[in-house]
Amino acid sequence: MNVATNEPLKVDLSMEVHVYQHGEPNEEEKAAQVTYKEAMTRRRNRMEEIQKLKNNRLVGESHDGVLEIRSLPAGEYGTYVHETVDSENEDRLFLMQHEADEKSVPLGEVRRMQWRHWQRKSFPGEWIEVEGDDAGAFRWVQKEGASEADGEESPTKEE
């Protein structure tokens, strides 16, 4: 079988080249990298705790990209919930500021992207904050179905 062509193949190629200079990070950059990794590790280690709080409908995903306590239990457990949410939000805010600095975008834009991300990732029954009827207004609902990002409707049950 002959697979040769009568004329040479013509290829239209367009290429873009970016040149970066990578040097050794200074002490401040090294410290920021360590802190970033530590924040990611703390969040990963806390994932199960956060999910339990969401499953128990104690916390929800707010429009700011952070968790908000919806129902604070009394006593020591309430203190635990408060401390856990505060720690999670502190790490989320640090990571969002890091992303905003890295991408040179406003922090508000990163927070909005994170809000949408956590809305999509939330499971049915979890509290999420959604846009309200008025501009700039928000309301709490319990997610009932798959997210719109998954190509399905996302019906919600209001508070």
C-alpha positions in Angstrom: 0.0 0.0 0.0 1.4 3.4 -1.0 0.7 6.2 1.4 2.9 8.8 -0.3 1.3 12.1 -1.4 1.9 13.7 -4.9 2.7 17.1 -3.3 4.3 17.8 0.0 2.0 18.5 2.9 1.6 22.1 3.9 1.3 23.0 7.6 0.1 26.4 8.8 1.7 26.9 12.2 1.2 29.7 14.6 3.3 29.8 17.8 3.7 32.1 20.8 6.7 32.0 23.0 6.9 33.3 26.5 10.2 33.7 28.2 10.4 33.7 32.0 13.3 34.2 34.2 13.2 32.0 37.3 15.7 32.9 40.0 16.0 31.9 43.5 13.0 33.3 45.6 14.0 35.9 48.2 13.2 35.3 51.8 9.8 37.0 51.6 8.8 34.8 48.7 10.0 31.7 50.4 8.0 32.6 53.6 4.9 33.2 51.4 5.3 29.8 49.7 5.6 28.0 53.1 2.5 29.9 54.4 0.5 29.0 51.3 1.4 25.3 51.6 0.6 25.4 55.3 -2.8 27.0 54.6 -3.6 24.3 52.0 -2.5 21.5 54.3 -4.6 22.9 57.2 -7.7 23.1 54.9 -7.1 19.6 53.6 -6.8 18.3 57.2 -10.0 20.2 58.2 -12.2 19.0 55.2 -14.0 16.2 57.1 -14.8 18.5 60.0 -16.2 21.2 57.7 -18.3 18.6 55.8 -19.8 17.4 59.1 -20.7 20.9 60.0 -22.4 21.4 56.6 -24.1 18.0 56.9 -25.5 19.0 60.3 -26.7 22.3 58.7 -24.7 24.3 61.1 -22.8 26.3 58.5 -23.3 27.4 54.9 -21.4 28.8 52.0 -21.8 32.6 52.0 -21.6 34.9 48.9 -18.2 36.1 50.2 -16.5 32.7 49.5 -16.3 31.9 53.2 -18.3 29.9 55.6 -21.0 31.4 57.8 -22.5 29.9 60.9 -26.2 29.3 60.4 -26.9 27.7 63.8 -24.5 27.9 66.7 -24.9 25.1 69.2 -24.5 25.9 72.9 -21.6 25.0 75.1 -18.2 23.5 74.2 -19.5 22.2 70.8 -20.5 25.7 69.9 -17.1 26.9 70.8 -15.6 24.2 68.6 -17.8 25.1 65.7 -16.9 28.8 66.0 -13.2 28.1 66.2 -13.3 25.6 63.3 -15.2 28.1 61.1 -12.9 30.9 62.0 -9.8 28.8 61.2 -11.3 27.7 57.9 -12.2 31.3 56.9 -8.8 32.6 57.9 -7.1 30.1 55.5 -9.7 30.7 52.8 -9.1 34.5 53.0 -5.4 34.1 52.9 -5.6 31.8 49.9 -8.0 34.1 48.1 -5.7 37.1 48.7 -2.8 35.1 47.5 -4.7 34.2 44.3 -5.7 37.8 43.8 -2.1 39.0 44.1 -0.8 36.2 41.8 -3.3 37.0 39.1 -3.4 40.8 39.7 -7.1 40.8 40.0 -9.3 42.4 42.6 -9.9 40.3 45.7 -13.7 40.8 45.2 -13.4 38.9 41.9 -11.6 36.0 43.5 -14.2 35.9 46.3 -17.0 35.8 43.8 -15.3 32.9 41.9 -14.9 31.0 45.1 -18.5 31.6 46.0 -19.7 30.1 42.7 -17.2 27.2 43.1 -18.5 26.3 46.6 -22.1 26.7 45.4 -21.5 24.1 42.7 -19.6 21.8 45.0 -22.3 21.9 47.7 -24.4 18.8 48.3 -28.2 18.8 48.3 -29.5 20.0 51.7 -26.5 22.2 52.4 -27.0 25.9 53.1 -25.8 28.2 50.3 -26.3 31.9 49.8 -27.7 32.9 46.4 -28.5 36.1 44.7 -31.7 37.8 45.9 -34.3 39.5 43.9 -32.8 43.0 44.3 -29.4 43.9 43.0 -26.7 43.3 45.6 -29.1 41.3 47.8 -28.6 37.7 48.8 -30.7 35.1 50.5 -30.0 31.7 52.1 -31.4 28.5 50.6 -30.9 24.8 51.0 -29.5 23.3 47.8 -31.8 20.6 46.5 -30.3 19.3 43.3 -27.3 19.2 41.0 -25.7 22.5 40.1 -26.4 24.3 36.9 -22.7 24.0 36.1 -23.4 20.2 35.9 -26.0 20.9 33.2 -28.9 20.3 35.5 -31.4 22.5 37.3 -30.5 23.5 40.9 -33.8 23.9 42.7 -33.5 25.4 46.2 -35.6 25.5 49.3 -35.8 28.9 51.0 -35.1 29.4 54.6 
